Amino acid sequence: MGSLDAVRASIAEQVKFDILTQTQDADNEKARQQVARNFVSDTLTVPSKDMYIYASMASLGDDVYHEPSTLALEAHMAKLTGKEAALFLPSGTMSNQIALRTHLKQPPYAVLCDHRAHILRYEAGGTAFHSGATSLAVHPANGHHLTLADVQANIILGDDIHFAPVEVVALENTLNGTIIPQEEIIAISDYVHSEGLKMHLDGARLWHVAIETGKPMNELCAPFDSVSLCFSKGLGAPIGSCLVGSTNFIKRARWFRKLFGGGMRQTSILTASAAFALTHNFPRLAAVHELAKKLEDGLKKLGINITSAAETCMVFFDPSPIGVDFAELLKRAEALPNPILIGGSRLVVHIQTTKEAVDDLLALLSTLAEEKKAAGFVYSPQANGNANGNIYIRAREKSK
């Protein structure tokens, strides 16, 4: 027995691991300061100390069996969105993909969406892989959002064996920070449902739409059979999304969640963080929008081309009219005494972005513009340069 105890002690010594650094508190504070100057994505927000404390008091349970805090959050999300049921999931991508897989029964079929949609461009081809569905990528005629006319002109109906008929029309609101007018969504929904088809919404940042338009969440969700909503983007929770829909839809989606490997265990610290974010961070989005508009106004004053305006939390820009390219801007921003991180032509303002970070970014661009003029660059506010609408460089960001 003594020999076995010694072996166990030796193995335990190999297994043990302290993940905390000797300066963890200082490291975490530094990370918070860095996030405040990071314009790459709102997914990079970090939990506040108050959120951690709140999460530590949540219930104890197993979500595959029974987890009270998670069940409470799901019930609240269903009520908030005007749906019968909800399902907590680890990511927006999984939420979208499980929604599509639950709606789609047997190929051949297609999903109609905007050509810029996250489900099409940034979910690793999941619609084809998980559901065996093809995607119909539609370019909005107005360059901003899909309209009923766009959908009607591109939808595939009927039983012609040469085509995969559309079974789901998937919209995204916001899409690259822009808002789809609710009256247009209703018109599309009425038409799609009249054809016996389904409507899904990637509403990862639908919270921003509610704040900006003053429309309640249940009204925004009403035209859709299913909606995916994220807690880890604009709301600043560490992880998680929620899928909402009918009772039967969510029952089957829960099955697919297990099949996809998304059945989690002690989820209360995650769902409690989401609840904290709903209560304390959602109201802060109005200030986020104001700061994004301040950033846009500052860029315009410098003569920088705005390729997509700050309707909510994002600004797309092209600095070529002042002689600056993105590679130079990224390098100079990172070289500041207090570095700023950007991901290219998309600037994302979030709940932890500071006014000082916006001011410093604008000051840097002003300095670069003056340097270019001194070097002989001909100032041209009307130049289009590298502008390409809502297509942006992803120098760092690999997901939404």
BELZI-V307482 format. One record per backbone hydrogen bond with DSSP energy under -1.0 kcal/mol. CO is the residue of the C=O (numbers start at 0). NH is the residue of the N-H. If there is no record, write none. Layout:
co = [CO	CO]
nh = [NH	NH]
This chain:
co = [0	1	2	3	4	5	6	7	8	9	10	11	20	22	23	24	25	26	27	28	29	30	31	33	34	35	36	38	41	47	48	49	50	51	53	54	61	61	65	66	67	68	69	70	71	72	73	74	75	76	77	84	86	88	89	90	91	92	93	94	95	96	97	98	99	108	109	109	110	111	112	113	116	117	122	124	125	126	126	127	133	135	137	139	146	147	148	150	155	159	164	166	167	168	170	174	177	180	181	182	183	184	185	186	187	188	189	191	192	197	198	198	199	200	200	201	202	204	205	206	207	208	209	215	216	217	220	225	226	227	228	230	232	239	240	241	242	243	244	245	246	247	248	249	250	251	252	253	254	255	256	257	264	264	266	266	267	268	269	270	271	272	273	274	275	276	276	280	281	283	284	285	286	287	288	289	290	291	292	293	294	295	296	297	298	299	304	307	308	312	314	315	315	317	318	318	319	320	324	325	326	327	328	329	330	332	340	342	344	346	349	353	354	355	356	357	358	359	360	361	362	363	364	365	366	367	368	369	370	371	372	379	383	387]
nh = [4	5	6	7	8	9	10	11	12	13	14	15	23	26	27	28	29	30	31	32	33	34	35	36	37	353	340	347	44	51	52	53	54	55	56	57	64	65	61	70	71	72	73	74	75	76	77	78	79	80	82	244	242	240	239	94	95	96	97	98	99	100	101	102	103	133	166	167	135	169	137	116	120	121	125	128	129	130	132	131	110	112	114	142	150	151	152	154	165	162	109	197	111	199	201	177	174	184	185	186	187	188	189	190	191	192	193	196	195	168	224	225	170	202	227	172	205	207	209	210	211	212	213	219	220	221	223	200	243	202	241	236	235	230	88	228	86	226	84	249	250	251	252	253	254	255	256	257	258	259	261	260	62	266	269	270	271	272	273	274	275	276	277	278	279	280	281	283	284	287	288	289	290	291	292	293	294	295	296	297	298	299	300	301	303	302	317	315	310	348	346	306	307	304	321	323	322	379	328	329	330	331	332	333	334	339	38	394	316	314	352	357	358	359	360	361	362	363	364	365	366	367	368	369	370	371	372	373	374	376	375	382	386	390]
